[in-house]
Each structure stands twice: as C-alpha cells, then as structure tokens.
C-alpha cells in the first residue's frame, strides 16, 4: 500500500498521461509511439532509456500482433517489467559485510538504520561502522539509529581515518561473530579521483581483513533528484563494483521513472526502495509489484 501511495505522483506524470493518449487512438500507428515517447522523455527517464523502452514496445506490439491502441498498455507494462527484472535478492549468507555508498543527503544513514532493523528482526546480529568520518553529523546520526535499533556502532572521532574505522569494525565483527556488518562511507563527490581513492582504500582493507565475508556494495540514490541520480549511478559504478541500488524517497516523488533509467544505464539491480522516513519504510524491490502499482 505504501508503494502505491508513494507512486501516486509518478503515476500522474506517466501512466495517466499515457492513458489519455491511448484513449484518443483506436489503432496503433507511428504517431502513437511518438506521443508515448514524448511523455517518457518529459518524465525524468532520460533520452536513452526512453528510446530503449519505445524500441522494445514497438517490438512487443509487433510480436504480440497488437492492433488496437488499448492493447499497447499491457505491452508497455510487460516491457517495463522485463527491463527492471532480474535482480538478485539482498545478501543472505553470513557473515556479511555491506558497504553503503552514495552522495550526502540521499538517505544513506537512514537506509543503514532501516537495514540494521530488518536484519535484526530476522534474528541476525548486526554491527554498524561509522566510516563517514568527515561529517560529525553523520556519525551522530548513525549513533541515534544504532540506539534506536539496538545494535552496536563502531565509531572514531570526526576527521579520523575512515580506513581505521572499517579496520576496527571488521576486527570487532569477527571477534563478536556478527552476522552482518554495515559500513557507512564518506559521500563527498568532489571529484572522481578523490572518491576512487577514498573508496579504494576501504575496499582494500575489506579484501585483506575480511575476505571470507559475503560482500554487498549498495549505492544509495535519491529518486527525487532525477537526472542527478542517474549521473551519480554512472560515476559510482565507474569507481566501485556496485552490487545493488537502493532508491530512496520514492514516496511522493513524480520522478519514480528514474528507476528505469538507473537500471538501464548501469545494469545493476535495484534491490531496495525507500518509501518513507520510518524504520519499516524499506522494501525489497520487485519489478512486478512496482509496475502493477504504477499502472493499477
Ligand atoms: P545521508 O546524508 O545520505 O546520510 O542522508 P540521511 O539518511 O540523513 O537522509 C536525509 C533525509 O532524507 C532525512 O531527512 C531522511 O529522513 C530522509 N529520507 C531518507 N530516506 C527516505 C525515504 O525513503 N523517504 C523519505 N520521504 N525521506 C527519506
């Protein structure tokens, strides 16, 4: 239900407009595809993704021998599901280390709190690492979440070496036999080289100190930022092996279509979606339910 409510604006921006177009046509012709293309392009999905969708839609309409405009709706749903599908679930085997990367403000800290809560509810033991040492506020915020969820946080003081925090956190996770260690990382996107250096150092420590842990690298993106989220996805996927996307703030944004752009640009599965600010507002992403909510 939260997903459906959350996608209300995206639905207005995409599905409802497409429905108006479909109603004004009887048969299927080139102009119809062009009008649908227009809606998608103006919906923050980006040009390349729109073209991919329209091409796939044309092929699907041909394949299914759809001759009435009405039938195009179902074909479009199928095309979108196929584009979004194929995501593996979040890491389950333990011990696991989850590195959380992303630009400041996208909802990284909140996502870490929500994730910790989820794993704890599954009966797993969870530890957090405050690897974003550049912002005192980030460390304090993580402390608040760790208290709220009831999990241990490994932290150093502001300005200390992020690698040292991750190192200590791994030793602590190993000695306490923690099932899941979730690490925050710095989200300063000054330039690609800095980012690469910072993340590179951390990953090297994880490789060396915790080689047996099942690794997940989650990139957190804010759906409300539209094209910026797509740009961030490109940059981060160039500097780190991202294993999954978390798309936050899907509640109340008209830019939910950005999910398609991210998936098609970097071909990393969207694993989780944030649909609110509360602990339980983190859902597994499922392509079928997403599309059903969008087209319902
Ligand atoms: P960080 O700087 O990336 O660590 O971002 P924070 O976790 O501090 O989140 C920034 C703001 O976004 C906070 O006000 C959060 O409550 C809010 N936020 C995070 N995730 C979501 C979400 O899924 N939906 C909504 N509506 N707000 C969110």
py3Dmol code that shows the C-alpha trace and the ligand (Angstrom):
import py3Dmol

protein = """\
ATOM      1  CA  UNK A   1       0.000   0.000   0.000  1.00  0.00           C
ATOM      2  CA  UNK A   2       2.858   2.372   0.810  1.00  0.00           C
ATOM      3  CA  UNK A   3       4.361   1.764  -2.573  1.00  0.00           C
ATOM      4  CA  UNK A   4       1.094   2.536  -4.321  1.00  0.00           C
ATOM      5  CA  UNK A   5       0.593   5.763  -2.367  1.00  0.00           C
ATOM      6  CA  UNK A   6       4.199   6.720  -2.931  1.00  0.00           C
ATOM      7  CA  UNK A   7       3.988   6.262  -6.671  1.00  0.00           C
ATOM      8  CA  UNK A   8       0.838   8.385  -6.985  1.00  0.00           C
ATOM      9  CA  UNK A   9       2.709  11.363  -8.466  1.00  0.00           C
ATOM     10  CA  UNK A  10       4.822   9.278 -10.799  1.00  0.00           C
ATOM     11  CA  UNK A  11       1.607   7.668 -11.959  1.00  0.00           C
ATOM     12  CA  UNK A  12       0.130  11.102 -12.707  1.00  0.00           C
ATOM     13  CA  UNK A  13       3.234  12.044 -14.660  1.00  0.00           C
ATOM     14  CA  UNK A  14       3.483   8.876 -16.706  1.00  0.00           C
ATOM     15  CA  UNK A  15       0.660   6.360 -16.625  1.00  0.00           C
ATOM     16  CA  UNK A  16      -2.262   8.760 -16.567  1.00  0.00           C
ATOM     17  CA  UNK A  17      -0.845  10.780 -19.456  1.00  0.00           C
ATOM     18  CA  UNK A  18      -0.275   7.641 -21.470  1.00  0.00           C
ATOM     19  CA  UNK A  19      -3.815   6.508 -20.724  1.00  0.00           C
ATOM     20  CA  UNK A  20      -5.175   9.779 -22.115  1.00  0.00           C
ATOM     21  CA  UNK A  21      -3.180   9.224 -25.306  1.00  0.00           C
ATOM     22  CA  UNK A  22      -4.237   5.597 -25.646  1.00  0.00           C
ATOM     23  CA  UNK A  23      -7.879   6.619 -25.293  1.00  0.00           C
ATOM     24  CA  UNK A  24      -7.587   9.063 -28.169  1.00  0.00           C
ATOM     25  CA  UNK A  25      -6.395   6.350 -30.566  1.00  0.00           C
ATOM     26  CA  UNK A  26      -8.178   3.350 -31.959  1.00  0.00           C
ATOM     27  CA  UNK A  27      -5.490   1.608 -33.919  1.00  0.00           C
ATOM     28  CA  UNK A  28      -1.732   1.517 -33.488  1.00  0.00           C
ATOM     29  CA  UNK A  29       0.391   3.785 -35.652  1.00  0.00           C
ATOM     30  CA  UNK A  30       3.728   5.580 -35.589  1.00  0.00           C
ATOM     31  CA  UNK A  31       2.197   8.739 -34.148  1.00  0.00           C
ATOM     32  CA  UNK A  32       1.025   6.810 -31.103  1.00  0.00           C
ATOM     33  CA  UNK A  33       4.561   5.646 -30.348  1.00  0.00           C
ATOM     34  CA  UNK A  34       5.791   9.215 -30.780  1.00  0.00           C
ATOM     35  CA  UNK A  35       3.267  10.559 -28.318  1.00  0.00           C
ATOM     36  CA  UNK A  36       4.193   7.919 -25.732  1.00  0.00           C
ATOM     37  CA  UNK A  37       7.853   8.734 -26.318  1.00  0.00           C
ATOM     38  CA  UNK A  38       7.129  12.386 -25.587  1.00  0.00           C
ATOM     39  CA  UNK A  39       5.579  11.529 -22.209  1.00  0.00           C
ATOM     40  CA  UNK A  40       8.510   9.327 -21.220  1.00  0.00           C
ATOM     41  CA  UNK A  41      11.116  11.886 -22.210  1.00  0.00           C
ATOM     42  CA  UNK A  42       9.485  14.578 -20.095  1.00  0.00           C
ATOM     43  CA  UNK A  43       9.250  12.247 -17.087  1.00  0.00           C
ATOM     44  CA  UNK A  44      12.905  12.312 -15.997  1.00  0.00           C
ATOM     45  CA  UNK A  45      13.669   8.981 -17.514  1.00  0.00           C
ATOM     46  CA  UNK A  46      16.245  10.397 -19.859  1.00  0.00           C
ATOM     47  CA  UNK A  47      16.527  10.181 -23.609  1.00  0.00           C
ATOM     48  CA  UNK A  48      18.469   6.912 -23.958  1.00  0.00           C
ATOM     49  CA  UNK A  49      16.171   4.977 -21.670  1.00  0.00           C
ATOM     50  CA  UNK A  50      13.103   6.349 -23.406  1.00  0.00           C
ATOM     51  CA  UNK A  51      14.396   5.197 -26.779  1.00  0.00           C
ATOM     52  CA  UNK A  52      15.125   1.742 -25.349  1.00  0.00           C
ATOM     53  CA  UNK A  53      11.607   1.491 -23.991  1.00  0.00           C
ATOM     54  CA  UNK A  54       9.956   2.691 -27.199  1.00  0.00           C
ATOM     55  CA  UNK A  55      12.020   0.303 -29.328  1.00  0.00           C
ATOM     56  CA  UNK A  56      11.134  -2.584 -27.052  1.00  0.00           C
ATOM     57  CA  UNK A  57       7.498  -1.512 -27.112  1.00  0.00           C
ATOM     58  CA  UNK A  58       7.415  -1.474 -30.905  1.00  0.00           C
ATOM     59  CA  UNK A  59       8.909  -4.962 -30.978  1.00  0.00           C
ATOM     60  CA  UNK A  60       6.474  -6.240 -28.367  1.00  0.00           C
ATOM     61  CA  UNK A  61       3.455  -4.790 -30.199  1.00  0.00           C
ATOM     62  CA  UNK A  62       4.620  -6.459 -33.389  1.00  0.00           C
ATOM     63  CA  UNK A  63       5.389  -9.759 -31.708  1.00  0.00           C
ATOM     64  CA  UNK A  64       2.024  -9.903 -29.963  1.00  0.00           C
ATOM     65  CA  UNK A  65       0.255  -8.663 -33.108  1.00  0.00           C
ATOM     66  CA  UNK A  66      -1.460  -5.896 -31.156  1.00  0.00           C
ATOM     67  CA  UNK A  67      -3.622  -3.819 -33.477  1.00  0.00           C
ATOM     68  CA  UNK A  68      -5.715  -1.808 -31.036  1.00  0.00           C
ATOM     69  CA  UNK A  69      -4.307   1.085 -29.019  1.00  0.00           C
ATOM     70  CA  UNK A  70      -5.879  -0.380 -25.900  1.00  0.00           C
ATOM     71  CA  UNK A  71      -3.550  -3.382 -26.067  1.00  0.00           C
ATOM     72  CA  UNK A  72      -0.464  -1.184 -26.009  1.00  0.00           C
ATOM     73  CA  UNK A  73      -0.935  -0.569 -22.278  1.00  0.00           C
ATOM     74  CA  UNK A  74      -0.355  -4.210 -21.394  1.00  0.00           C
ATOM     75  CA  UNK A  75       2.585  -4.378 -23.795  1.00  0.00           C
ATOM     76  CA  UNK A  76       4.176  -1.340 -22.138  1.00  0.00           C
ATOM     77  CA  UNK A  77       3.758  -2.925 -18.708  1.00  0.00           C
ATOM     78  CA  UNK A  78       5.488  -6.063 -19.931  1.00  0.00           C
ATOM     79  CA  UNK A  79       8.337  -4.065 -21.461  1.00  0.00           C
ATOM     80  CA  UNK A  80       8.926  -2.206 -18.198  1.00  0.00           C
ATOM     81  CA  UNK A  81       8.782  -5.362 -16.077  1.00  0.00           C
ATOM     82  CA  UNK A  82      11.302  -7.024 -18.380  1.00  0.00           C
ATOM     83  CA  UNK A  83      13.614  -4.014 -18.115  1.00  0.00           C
ATOM     84  CA  UNK A  84      13.508  -3.983 -14.331  1.00  0.00           C
ATOM     85  CA  UNK A  85      13.553  -7.693 -13.690  1.00  0.00           C
ATOM     86  CA  UNK A  86      16.467  -9.936 -12.949  1.00  0.00           C
ATOM     87  CA  UNK A  87      17.518  -8.521  -9.634  1.00  0.00           C
ATOM     88  CA  UNK A  88      19.108 -10.886  -7.181  1.00  0.00           C
ATOM     89  CA  UNK A  89      17.989 -10.528  -3.576  1.00  0.00           C
ATOM     90  CA  UNK A  90      19.994  -8.793  -0.904  1.00  0.00           C
ATOM     91  CA  UNK A  91      22.872 -10.830   0.546  1.00  0.00           C
ATOM     92  CA  UNK A  92      21.574 -13.521   2.909  1.00  0.00           C
ATOM     93  CA  UNK A  93      24.557 -15.707   3.748  1.00  0.00           C
ATOM     94  CA  UNK A  94      26.559 -14.739   6.804  1.00  0.00           C
ATOM     95  CA  UNK A  95      28.929 -13.356   7.791  1.00  0.00           C
ATOM     96  CA  UNK A  96      28.202 -10.451   5.527  1.00  0.00           C
ATOM     97  CA  UNK A  97      29.704  -7.019   5.100  1.00  0.00           C
ATOM     98  CA  UNK A  98      27.570  -4.360   3.472  1.00  0.00           C
ATOM     99  CA  UNK A  99      29.301  -1.241   2.236  1.00  0.00           C
ATOM    100  CA  UNK A 100      26.903   1.637   1.755  1.00  0.00           C
ATOM    101  CA  UNK A 101      27.995   4.304  -0.709  1.00  0.00           C
ATOM    102  CA  UNK A 102      26.330   7.409  -2.083  1.00  0.00           C
ATOM    103  CA  UNK A 103      26.372  11.193  -2.026  1.00  0.00           C
ATOM    104  CA  UNK A 104      25.489  13.067   1.188  1.00  0.00           C
ATOM    105  CA  UNK A 105      21.816  13.702   1.683  1.00  0.00           C
ATOM    106  CA  UNK A 106      20.491  10.835  -0.413  1.00  0.00           C
ATOM    107  CA  UNK A 107      19.397   8.872   2.662  1.00  0.00           C
ATOM    108  CA  UNK A 108      22.435   6.731   3.381  1.00  0.00           C
ATOM    109  CA  UNK A 109      22.279   6.933   7.165  1.00  0.00           C
ATOM    110  CA  UNK A 110      18.543   6.340   7.224  1.00  0.00           C
ATOM    111  CA  UNK A 111      18.933   3.342   4.928  1.00  0.00           C
ATOM    112  CA  UNK A 112      21.615   1.889   7.212  1.00  0.00           C
ATOM    113  CA  UNK A 113      19.251   2.227  10.184  1.00  0.00           C
ATOM    114  CA  UNK A 114      16.431   0.589   8.267  1.00  0.00           C
ATOM    115  CA  UNK A 115      18.691  -2.237   7.087  1.00  0.00           C
ATOM    116  CA  UNK A 116      20.014  -2.882  10.588  1.00  0.00           C
ATOM    117  CA  UNK A 117      16.439  -3.074  11.830  1.00  0.00           C
ATOM    118  CA  UNK A 118      15.490  -5.509   9.113  1.00  0.00           C
ATOM    119  CA  UNK A 119      18.408  -7.870   9.764  1.00  0.00           C
ATOM    120  CA  UNK A 120      17.846  -7.705  13.497  1.00  0.00           C
ATOM    121  CA  UNK A 121      14.203  -8.658  13.022  1.00  0.00           C
ATOM    122  CA  UNK A 122      15.398 -11.662  11.020  1.00  0.00           C
ATOM    123  CA  UNK A 123      17.285 -12.734  14.130  1.00  0.00           C
ATOM    124  CA  UNK A 124      20.715 -11.743  12.882  1.00  0.00           C
ATOM    125  CA  UNK A 125      23.336  -9.952  14.939  1.00  0.00           C
ATOM    126  CA  UNK A 126      24.225  -6.615  13.390  1.00  0.00           C
ATOM    127  CA  UNK A 127      27.034  -4.114  13.831  1.00  0.00           C
ATOM    128  CA  UNK A 128      27.488  -0.692  12.269  1.00  0.00           C
ATOM    129  CA  UNK A 129      30.638   1.187  11.265  1.00  0.00           C
ATOM    130  CA  UNK A 130      30.716   4.981  11.043  1.00  0.00           C
ATOM    131  CA  UNK A 131      33.004   5.195   8.027  1.00  0.00           C
ATOM    132  CA  UNK A 132      31.942   8.706   7.062  1.00  0.00           C
ATOM    133  CA  UNK A 133      34.337  10.470   9.395  1.00  0.00           C
ATOM    134  CA  UNK A 134      34.206  13.760   7.537  1.00  0.00           C
ATOM    135  CA  UNK A 135      30.862  14.752   8.951  1.00  0.00           C
ATOM    136  CA  UNK A 136      30.337  14.790  12.705  1.00  0.00           C
ATOM    137  CA  UNK A 137      26.623  14.903  11.997  1.00  0.00           C
ATOM    138  CA  UNK A 138      26.781  11.651  10.066  1.00  0.00           C
ATOM    139  CA  UNK A 139      28.475   9.898  12.978  1.00  0.00           C
ATOM    140  CA  UNK A 140      25.971  11.295  15.470  1.00  0.00           C
ATOM    141  CA  UNK A 141      23.054  10.408  13.240  1.00  0.00           C
ATOM    142  CA  UNK A 142      24.293   6.838  12.963  1.00  0.00           C
ATOM    143  CA  UNK A 143      24.635   6.753  16.736  1.00  0.00           C
ATOM    144  CA  UNK A 144      20.971   7.720  17.042  1.00  0.00           C
ATOM    145  CA  UNK A 145      19.939   4.930  14.660  1.00  0.00           C
ATOM    146  CA  UNK A 146      22.126   2.379  16.428  1.00  0.00           C
ATOM    147  CA  UNK A 147      20.439   3.267  19.711  1.00  0.00           C
ATOM    148  CA  UNK A 148      17.005   3.150  18.189  1.00  0.00           C
ATOM    149  CA  UNK A 149      17.548  -0.258  16.605  1.00  0.00           C
ATOM    150  CA  UNK A 150      19.682  -1.604  19.445  1.00  0.00           C
ATOM    151  CA  UNK A 151      22.848  -2.527  17.565  1.00  0.00           C
ATOM    152  CA  UNK A 152      26.483  -1.736  18.310  1.00  0.00           C
ATOM    153  CA  UNK A 153      28.240   1.091  16.452  1.00  0.00           C
ATOM    154  CA  UNK A 154      31.986   1.280  15.920  1.00  0.00           C
ATOM    155  CA  UNK A 155      32.997   4.919  15.651  1.00  0.00           C
ATOM    156  CA  UNK A 156      36.046   7.101  15.851  1.00  0.00           C
ATOM    157  CA  UNK A 157      36.152  10.846  16.220  1.00  0.00           C
ATOM    158  CA  UNK A 158      35.419  13.264  13.402  1.00  0.00           C
ATOM    159  CA  UNK A 159      38.261  13.673  10.922  1.00  0.00           C
ATOM    160  CA  UNK A 160      39.899  10.349  11.708  1.00  0.00           C
ATOM    161  CA  UNK A 161      40.900   7.876   9.023  1.00  0.00           C
ATOM    162  CA  UNK A 162      37.875   6.070   7.553  1.00  0.00           C
ATOM    163  CA  UNK A 163      40.064   3.048   6.814  1.00  0.00           C
ATOM    164  CA  UNK A 164      40.931   2.767  10.514  1.00  0.00           C
ATOM    165  CA  UNK A 165      37.246   2.756  11.435  1.00  0.00           C
ATOM    166  CA  UNK A 166      36.490  -0.011   8.939  1.00  0.00           C
ATOM    167  CA  UNK A 167      39.534  -1.949  10.152  1.00  0.00           C
ATOM    168  CA  UNK A 168      38.393  -1.762  13.776  1.00  0.00           C
ATOM    169  CA  UNK A 169      34.816  -2.575  12.867  1.00  0.00           C
ATOM    170  CA  UNK A 170      35.894  -5.715  10.992  1.00  0.00           C
ATOM    171  CA  UNK A 171      38.009  -6.899  13.939  1.00  0.00           C
ATOM    172  CA  UNK A 172      35.058  -6.282  16.259  1.00  0.00           C
ATOM    173  CA  UNK A 173      32.617  -8.044  13.922  1.00  0.00           C
ATOM    174  CA  UNK A 174      34.928 -11.042  13.687  1.00  0.00           C
ATOM    175  CA  UNK A 175      35.538 -11.324  17.415  1.00  0.00           C
ATOM    176  CA  UNK A 176      31.836 -10.923  18.282  1.00  0.00           C
ATOM    177  CA  UNK A 177      30.853 -13.207  15.400  1.00  0.00           C
ATOM    178  CA  UNK A 178      28.448 -10.630  13.999  1.00  0.00           C
ATOM    179  CA  UNK A 179      26.255 -11.860  11.161  1.00  0.00           C
ATOM    180  CA  UNK A 180      26.123  -8.541   9.358  1.00  0.00           C
ATOM    181  CA  UNK A 181      28.436  -5.533   9.470  1.00  0.00           C
ATOM    182  CA  UNK A 182      27.002  -2.461   7.764  1.00  0.00           C
ATOM    183  CA  UNK A 183      29.507   0.287   6.909  1.00  0.00           C
ATOM    184  CA  UNK A 184      28.770   3.902   6.160  1.00  0.00           C
ATOM    185  CA  UNK A 185      31.266   5.600   3.820  1.00  0.00           C
ATOM    186  CA  UNK A 186      32.066   9.208   3.020  1.00  0.00           C
ATOM    187  CA  UNK A 187      29.834  10.739   0.397  1.00  0.00           C
ATOM    188  CA  UNK A 188      31.884  13.592  -0.880  1.00  0.00           C
ATOM    189  CA  UNK A 189      31.744  13.700  -4.603  1.00  0.00           C
ATOM    190  CA  UNK A 190      34.319  16.469  -5.156  1.00  0.00           C
ATOM    191  CA  UNK A 191      35.873  14.640  -7.995  1.00  0.00           C
ATOM    192  CA  UNK A 192      36.117  11.121  -9.233  1.00  0.00           C
ATOM    193  CA  UNK A 193      39.738  10.675  -8.252  1.00  0.00           C
ATOM    194  CA  UNK A 194      39.087  11.549  -4.601  1.00  0.00           C
ATOM    195  CA  UNK A 195      36.152   9.230  -4.494  1.00  0.00           C
ATOM    196  CA  UNK A 196      38.144   6.446  -6.066  1.00  0.00           C
ATOM    197  CA  UNK A 197      40.965   6.920  -3.561  1.00  0.00           C
ATOM    198  CA  UNK A 198      38.696   7.009  -0.561  1.00  0.00           C
ATOM    199  CA  UNK A 199      36.617   4.011  -1.529  1.00  0.00           C
ATOM    200  CA  UNK A 200      39.649   2.161  -2.875  1.00  0.00           C
ATOM    201  CA  UNK A 201      41.399   2.345   0.499  1.00  0.00           C
ATOM    202  CA  UNK A 202      38.366   0.996   2.276  1.00  0.00           C
ATOM    203  CA  UNK A 203      37.815  -1.850  -0.160  1.00  0.00           C
ATOM    204  CA  UNK A 204      41.448  -2.868   0.139  1.00  0.00           C
ATOM    205  CA  UNK A 205      41.028  -3.200   3.885  1.00  0.00           C
ATOM    206  CA  UNK A 206      37.892  -5.276   3.440  1.00  0.00           C
ATOM    207  CA  UNK A 207      39.696  -7.539   0.935  1.00  0.00           C
ATOM    208  CA  UNK A 208      42.576  -8.060   3.292  1.00  0.00           C
ATOM    209  CA  UNK A 209      40.808  -8.264   6.634  1.00  0.00           C
ATOM    210  CA  UNK A 210      37.510  -9.907   5.817  1.00  0.00           C
ATOM    211  CA  UNK A 211      37.968 -11.952   2.650  1.00  0.00           C
ATOM    212  CA  UNK A 212      35.502 -14.653   3.684  1.00  0.00           C
ATOM    213  CA  UNK A 213      32.619 -12.299   4.335  1.00  0.00           C
ATOM    214  CA  UNK A 214      29.851 -12.157   1.746  1.00  0.00           C
ATOM    215  CA  UNK A 215      30.103  -8.730   0.295  1.00  0.00           C
ATOM    216  CA  UNK A 216      27.422  -6.361  -0.837  1.00  0.00           C
ATOM    217  CA  UNK A 217      28.074  -2.824  -2.090  1.00  0.00           C
ATOM    218  CA  UNK A 218      24.906  -0.794  -2.063  1.00  0.00           C
ATOM    219  CA  UNK A 219      24.665   2.520  -3.868  1.00  0.00           C
ATOM    220  CA  UNK A 220      22.018   4.776  -2.367  1.00  0.00           C
ATOM    221  CA  UNK A 221      20.311   7.142  -4.792  1.00  0.00           C
ATOM    222  CA  UNK A 222      17.622   9.749  -4.122  1.00  0.00           C
ATOM    223  CA  UNK A 223      14.760   9.313  -6.582  1.00  0.00           C
ATOM    224  CA  UNK A 224      13.695  12.944  -6.207  1.00  0.00           C
ATOM    225  CA  UNK A 225      16.923  14.142  -7.815  1.00  0.00           C
ATOM    226  CA  UNK A 226      16.062  12.662 -11.200  1.00  0.00           C
ATOM    227  CA  UNK A 227      18.876  13.125 -13.668  1.00  0.00           C
ATOM    228  CA  UNK A 228      21.402  13.731 -10.870  1.00  0.00           C
ATOM    229  CA  UNK A 229      20.707  10.257  -9.541  1.00  0.00           C
ATOM    230  CA  UNK A 230      21.453   8.829 -12.961  1.00  0.00           C
ATOM    231  CA  UNK A 231      24.731  10.753 -13.125  1.00  0.00           C
ATOM    232  CA  UNK A 232      25.699   9.550  -9.644  1.00  0.00           C
ATOM    233  CA  UNK A 233      24.930   5.975 -10.642  1.00  0.00           C
ATOM    234  CA  UNK A 234      27.316   6.302 -13.585  1.00  0.00           C
ATOM    235  CA  UNK A 235      30.107   7.865 -11.527  1.00  0.00           C
ATOM    236  CA  UNK A 236      29.920   5.400  -8.643  1.00  0.00           C
ATOM    237  CA  UNK A 237      29.694   2.389 -10.915  1.00  0.00           C
ATOM    238  CA  UNK A 238      32.918   3.550 -12.550  1.00  0.00           C
ATOM    239  CA  UNK A 239      34.810   3.666  -9.262  1.00  0.00           C
ATOM    240  CA  UNK A 240      33.344   0.698  -7.359  1.00  0.00           C
ATOM    241  CA  UNK A 241      31.795  -2.694  -8.015  1.00  0.00           C
ATOM    242  CA  UNK A 242      28.265  -1.847  -7.037  1.00  0.00           C
ATOM    243  CA  UNK A 243      26.158  -4.933  -6.370  1.00  0.00           C
ATOM    244  CA  UNK A 244      22.838  -3.249  -5.790  1.00  0.00           C
ATOM    245  CA  UNK A 245      20.944   0.027  -5.842  1.00  0.00           C
ATOM    246  CA  UNK A 246      18.808   1.437  -3.062  1.00  0.00           C
ATOM    247  CA  UNK A 247      16.431   4.041  -4.440  1.00  0.00           C
ATOM    248  CA  UNK A 248      15.185   6.271  -1.621  1.00  0.00           C
ATOM    249  CA  UNK A 249      12.362   8.817  -1.299  1.00  0.00           C
ATOM    250  CA  UNK A 250      10.160   7.088  -3.822  1.00  0.00           C
ATOM    251  CA  UNK A 251       7.272   8.217  -1.669  1.00  0.00           C
ATOM    252  CA  UNK A 252       5.753  11.369  -3.019  1.00  0.00           C
ATOM    253  CA  UNK A 253       8.088  11.983  -5.947  1.00  0.00           C
ATOM    254  CA  UNK A 254       6.963  12.351  -9.534  1.00  0.00           C
ATOM    255  CA  UNK A 255      10.350  11.041 -10.626  1.00  0.00           C
ATOM    256  CA  UNK A 256       9.850   7.346  -9.945  1.00  0.00           C
ATOM    257  CA  UNK A 257      10.667   6.666 -13.580  1.00  0.00           C
ATOM    258  CA  UNK A 258      14.293   7.311 -12.699  1.00  0.00           C
ATOM    259  CA  UNK A 259      14.405   3.689 -11.554  1.00  0.00           C
ATOM    260  CA  UNK A 260      14.242   2.601 -15.186  1.00  0.00           C
ATOM    261  CA  UNK A 261      16.970   4.970 -16.233  1.00  0.00           C
ATOM    262  CA  UNK A 262      19.324   3.810 -13.479  1.00  0.00           C
ATOM    263  CA  UNK A 263      18.730   0.152 -14.249  1.00  0.00           C
ATOM    264  CA  UNK A 264      19.202   0.588 -17.960  1.00  0.00           C
ATOM    265  CA  UNK A 265      22.243   2.893 -17.714  1.00  0.00           C
ATOM    266  CA  UNK A 266      24.399   0.868 -15.357  1.00  0.00           C
ATOM    267  CA  UNK A 267      22.741  -2.545 -15.361  1.00  0.00           C
ATOM    268  CA  UNK A 268      22.928  -3.017 -11.614  1.00  0.00           C
ATOM    269  CA  UNK A 269      19.853  -4.471  -9.932  1.00  0.00           C
ATOM    270  CA  UNK A 270      17.649  -2.243  -7.838  1.00  0.00           C
ATOM    271  CA  UNK A 271      17.461  -4.247  -4.627  1.00  0.00           C
ATOM    272  CA  UNK A 272      15.681  -1.985  -2.183  1.00  0.00           C
ATOM    273  CA  UNK A 273      13.416   1.025  -2.241  1.00  0.00           C
ATOM    274  CA  UNK A 274      12.827   3.639   0.437  1.00  0.00           C
ATOM    275  CA  UNK A 275       9.221   4.682   0.784  1.00  0.00           C
ATOM    276  CA  UNK A 276       9.318   6.876   3.874  1.00  0.00           C
ATOM    277  CA  UNK A 277      11.374   8.068   6.818  1.00  0.00           C
ATOM    278  CA  UNK A 278      10.426   5.390   9.332  1.00  0.00           C
ATOM    279  CA  UNK A 279      12.341   2.229  10.222  1.00  0.00           C
ATOM    280  CA  UNK A 280       9.973  -0.064   8.399  1.00  0.00           C
ATOM    281  CA  UNK A 281       9.891   2.048   5.220  1.00  0.00           C
ATOM    282  CA  UNK A 282      12.416  -0.020   3.305  1.00  0.00           C
ATOM    283  CA  UNK A 283      11.098  -2.621   0.891  1.00  0.00           C
ATOM    284  CA  UNK A 284      12.576  -5.281  -1.309  1.00  0.00           C
ATOM    285  CA  UNK A 285      12.257  -4.125  -4.864  1.00  0.00           C
ATOM    286  CA  UNK A 286      10.073  -6.300  -7.001  1.00  0.00           C
ATOM    287  CA  UNK A 287       9.666  -5.324 -10.649  1.00  0.00           C
ATOM    288  CA  UNK A 288       6.221  -6.825 -11.000  1.00  0.00           C
ATOM    289  CA  UNK A 289       4.708  -5.122  -7.941  1.00  0.00           C
ATOM    290  CA  UNK A 290       6.364  -1.858  -8.898  1.00  0.00           C
ATOM    291  CA  UNK A 291       4.810  -1.896 -12.344  1.00  0.00           C
ATOM    292  CA  UNK A 292       1.438  -3.052 -11.003  1.00  0.00           C
ATOM    293  CA  UNK A 293       1.465  -0.126  -8.559  1.00  0.00           C
ATOM    294  CA  UNK A 294       2.347   2.252 -11.360  1.00  0.00           C
ATOM    295  CA  UNK A 295      -0.321   1.015 -13.756  1.00  0.00           C
ATOM    296  CA  UNK A 296      -3.046  -0.003 -11.318  1.00  0.00           C
TER     297      UNK A 296
END
"""
ligand_1 = """\
28
LIG
P 22.580 10.912 4.250
O 23.192 12.268 4.291
O 22.732 10.286 2.914
O 23.052 10.015 5.333
O 21.008 11.133 4.407
P 20.044 10.876 5.635
O 19.902 9.428 5.888
O 20.423 11.739 6.774
O 18.653 11.341 4.993
C 18.418 12.654 4.527
C 16.943 12.971 4.690
O 16.178 12.121 3.830
C 16.404 12.731 6.093
O 15.530 13.767 6.410
C 15.655 11.401 5.953
O 14.601 11.292 6.869
C 15.143 11.474 4.554
N 14.891 10.153 3.943
C 15.723 9.092 3.811
N 15.125 8.069 3.167
C 13.869 8.475 2.857
C 12.736 7.878 2.171
O 12.762 6.743 1.670
N 11.620 8.659 2.056
C 11.541 9.922 2.576
N 10.416 10.609 2.409
N 12.576 10.505 3.212
C 13.716 9.806 3.364
"""
view = py3Dmol.view(width=600, height=400)
view.addModel(protein, "pdb")
view.setStyle({"model": 0}, {"cartoon": {"style": "trace"}})
view.addModel(ligand_1, "xyz")
view.setStyle({"model": 1}, {"stick": {}})
view.zoomTo()
view.show()
